[in-house]
């Protein structure tokens, strides 16, 4: 399998409320602003040609994907349930269908950091709004870079 996978954790969202459905929890205004500013600072590191964007169907992830596609002038995103439930096998199966894939996936913790560890062997924090680029070259899979709005 050859390609590049850009994993993105959604931006800062409102606090979880046990009386409300977590599916609809949105980004905060601060979260939107921080993610947009962060994108502007790292935009040159993201090759957009042929880049597909997949997102969890949860509101905060879709809002993050919308900011990502708008800021980078990409076509719209596609919703993928495996980004909400953390099913790495389903994600890899979808990637296998695309030779030389270039996909950005917007998802959630703890799944994003678990995927990085399972794919590359690297354990690293995955802050809200952060991105990690994983490169697949046959059996060789490596964490190429990571960027975070946190310093």
N, C-alpha and C positions, 0 to 999 in steps of 0.2 A: 504494500500500500504506500502510495506517495502522495504528499500534499502538505498543507499547512492548516492548522486548527488554531484559531484565536479564541480563547476562552475569556469571557467577560462576566464578571459578577455585577448584578444590577446595582444601581446607585443607591444612596441612602433613602430609606423609606420611612414612613410613619411607624410609630410603635405598634406592636401587635396588641390586639384587643381580644380577649377571650370571648367577648360577646358579639364579635363581628367575624365574618368569613375572611380568612387571611388571603384568599385568592384575589380579593379586590383591593388589598392594601397598596396605596399609591406611593410614588416617590414624593419626598418633601420638596418644597421650592428650593431649599438649600441643596438637596441632593441633585436636583435638575441642574442648578447653576454650577455646582462643583464638577459634575460629570461633563457638562458642556465645556467648561474651562479646561479640564483635563484633556479632553479630546483635541482641543485647539493646540495644546502644548505637545502632543505626541502624534499628531496627524501625519507628519512626514515619515513616521516609522511604519505606517500601515499602508501596504500596497493594496489599492482598492480594485484594480483591474480583475474582473472575473470573481470578485469576492461575493459569496452568498452569505446572507445573514439569517440565522435560525434563532428563535427565541422560545423561552418557556411561555405558556399562555397566561401566566399570572400577570396581573396589571403592572406591577413595578418592573418586571422584566420587559414587558412589551413597551413600556414608556422609555426604558433605557435603550431598547433596540430602535425605537423611533428617533431618539436623539442621535444615536450612532449613525443611522442611515441618512438622516437629514444633514448632519454636520459634515459627513464624508461624501454627500451627494451620491448615495447608492440607491438602487431600486429598493422596493419595500422588503420586508422580512417575512419569513414563513414561521408559523407556530409549530413547535414540536413538543409533544407531551413528554418525551424522554428527558427534556431539559427541566421539567417540573418534578419528575419523580426520580431523577438521577440514574436512569438506566443507561450506563455506559455501553453495554453490548448493543443496544438498539441504535445508539449514536454511531458506533463503529460500523455497524451493518449499513446504515444510511451513507456513511462516508465511502465505504467500499464500492458503492454503486457509482461513484464519481471518480474517474481516473484523474490523477493530479488535482485533487480537490483543493479549494481555497474557501474555507468556511469559518465564519465568526459565530460563536454560540453564546447567547446571553442566558445565564442561569443563576443558580442559587448555591449558597453554602448549606450544608457541608459538601455538597456534591462536586463543586468546581475544584476544591483542593484535593478531594479524594481522587478525582479523575487525573489531576496532574500527577499525584503520587503513583497511582496505578499504572499510568502510561509511561512515566519517566523515572520513577523511583525517587523523585525529589519531593521532600516535604517542605512546604513553604506557606506562610500565611497568605490568605486571599482576601484582601480588604474590599470593602464596598466600592464599586466602581472600577476595580482593578482589572488589568488584562494580562494574560499570559499567552505567548505564542509557542505552540508546539509544532515541531517539524517531523514529518514521517518520511523516512527514506528506506523503504523495504522494512526489514526487521529493526532498523535503527530508529528510535524515537527519542527526541531530546527536547528539553525545555530551552528554547532559543533566547527568549527574553521575557521579562516581566516588568510591568509598569504599574504604578499605583498613584492615586491622587494624594495619598499620605506620603509625607517625606520620610 
